[in-house]
Amino acid sequence: MSLRHENRRRLTATDLDVLVVGGGINGASAAAALAARGVGTALAEARDFAGFTSQNSSNLIWGGFKYLESLEGGLVHRLCSGRNRLMRAYPSSVKESRFLATLTEGGGPSRSVLWLGAWIYWCLGGGFTQGPTLLSSTQIRDAEPVVRSVGSLGGVEYSDAVVTTGDARFVFNLIRGAMDNGCIAVNYLEVTDIKRQSGRWLVYLRDNHDGGEFQTRARVLVNAAGPFADQFSQMAGVSTRHHHVLSKGIHLVVDRLTDSGRILAFMTDDRRPFFVVPMGGRSCIGTTDTRVTDPHSQITDEDRNFVLDNANRCLDLPRLLTSRDVIAERCGVRPLAVTKGHDTHRDFLKLSRQHVVETTAERSVVTILGGKLTDCIRVGEEVRDAVLGLGVLDPQRLRPWYGEPDSDVKSRCFSRLSELGDRAPAITAAQRDRFWAWYGERTLELVDQVNDDPASATSIFPNSDIIWAELDLMQRTEMIVSIDDFLRRRTLLAQTTDARDLAVAVENAELDRLFLS
Ligand SMILES: Cc1cc2nc3c(=O)[nH]c(=O)nc-3n(C[C@H](O)[C@H](O)[C@H](O)COP(=O)(O)OP(=O)(O)OC[C@H]3O[C@@H](n4cnc5c(N)ncnc54)[C@H](O)[C@@H]3O)c2cc1C
């Protein structure tokens, strides 16, 4: 029986303490924090894990330099400390990166205000990263020739962090860790209805993969439905003090625009931040910030042109970028937590990126509104405390719930990889690092697989560094249901490979057949 079927069987056969609804970053953190504590926890996700907003972020782990403009020093301080905790906990996948913020003529702060802001930002971040540097336009031209120097007023280089595994794998790894601590997680399992019965929740579930219908019971529900959280609150008969306003953001993935590894930051024409972020050997450019009401948003020509125009305005490229250069697109809606009754039309672009955890004790529901990847540790802790406050049995187990395994495990993994020697001569140092960042302790299973079958150390596609043994590991331990789960979320292949080349490679490797479950 596959892991997914086994988990679905257990989920419907168990009287749960807590059911987390939603497997984006908020649900993943909540489930991981609760499971590590020993609380009987399950997680149901209607799509694939991280299959909605959390696969469409800018992959930045950052304090939000821009939020200083709206004088949100407290939020920036909290986000910076969230960033610092993630950088400490995930040295292999949340990495400090230099951001180059360039000023151009025609608006924006002066260079001295930007410089002062960068120091305040650095101080609010506890001086955890490398300090900022002031750069003239000539220095920027020398360091980053791709930045357009005409009209440049110089800028500032400062530090934040990037999640190098990609957002979706980061979320999945939290869920994988939650499962290792006893959480029963199932993807493609939607909560379709809930009823209060004798002080517990009777939960109706539909398997969106095979259409099966199930029920389970839970004492407490955690609403981590992201952009659907208000809908879920309605279903649960819960009235929260905050609700969501949705903001659409898009990114376009194009060929690599700079080799420096820096994140290039600019201001768009309408004074929103605009980034060029490295992603798996490509560059991801964006984003937009458009108010929408439907969580199921699409990229329009206007969105696409806005991003391309801004890239062409800020960068000095051999030729203008057009939609033909786009390798992949990302589109998501930010669920922004807003106090009900607040007039959001006047100051939409300045709405806070804070998260809120609300408890409705009489209905035994904990609701998460807003949030960011950056703040996920705090969200997990707050949800765990809120759930325990509802009187759920607290086993007081003190296992870590986030972060890479300790250095002993890491040494064991790397020495086992080295011992492979001639059995896997083609495995590079970069691949070893990636195995650790993606699979943590499961790297040992990968080594066993290669030892048993040295041919599994070869690449699945000619231009990919992913090996067959990884595919086997993912199939056994990562609940891949469709090929898209593999190409889009467990790996970055769908975002970094030309669609036609990828289709041919998938066909040649007969991957479709492998993922038919
Ligand atoms: C363009 C963009 C860029 C961003 N960039 C950054 C960034 O660089 N750094 C950062 O920290 N943050 C960033 N964010 C913010 C961050 O990505 C989001 O706040 C976060 O991903 C939202 O996570 P979530 O878990 O609340 O929602 P989601 O990821 O949407 O998860 C909610 C899940 O609930 C599931 N669900 C809903 N209803 C049900 C149901 N009835 N049954 C079962 N499952 C259900 C959905 O399928 C969905 O997967 C960005 C956001 C956007 C849109």
The ligand as an ORCA input file, in Angstrom:
! r2SCAN-3c Opt
* xyz 0 1
  C       3.512     36.603     -5.605
  C       3.810     36.302     -4.175
  C       5.099     36.463     -3.690
  C       5.383     36.176     -2.361
  N       6.667     36.242     -1.942
  C       6.980     35.912     -0.677
  C       8.332     35.878     -0.269
  O       9.232     36.094     -1.056
  N       8.592     35.564      1.019
  C       7.613     35.273      1.906
  O       7.932     35.018      3.060
  N       6.311     35.262      1.545
  C       5.978     35.564      0.272
  N       4.680     35.538     -0.146
  C       3.643     35.216      0.826
  C       3.476     33.728      0.992
  O       3.809     33.030     -0.172
  C       2.025     33.419      1.347
  O       1.606     34.243      2.391
  C       1.890     31.982      1.814
  O       2.392     31.092      0.847
  C       0.432     31.639      2.093
  O       0.437     30.348      2.661
  P      -0.887     29.694      3.205
  O      -0.503     28.404      3.811
  O      -1.629     30.662      4.037
  O      -1.786     29.511      1.896
  P      -1.684     28.424      0.733
  O      -0.299     28.148      0.355
  O      -2.615     28.854     -0.336
  O      -2.242     27.125      1.439
  C      -3.608     26.959      1.756
  C      -3.984     25.582      1.304
  O      -5.262     25.236      1.824
  C      -5.838     24.324      0.921
  N      -7.274     24.245      1.189
  C      -8.180     25.239      1.095
  N      -9.404     24.790      1.421
  C      -9.263     23.480      1.739
  C     -10.181     22.459      2.138
  N     -11.487     22.705      2.286
  N      -9.701     21.217      2.367
  C      -8.377     20.951      2.236
  N      -7.481     21.879      1.842
  C      -7.913     23.129      1.601
  C      -5.495     24.906     -0.443
  O      -5.540     23.922     -1.446
  C      -4.100     25.471     -0.215
  O      -3.074     24.619     -0.701
  C       4.354     35.770     -1.479
  C       3.064     35.596     -1.964
  C       2.791     35.843     -3.310
  C       1.418     35.601     -3.831
*
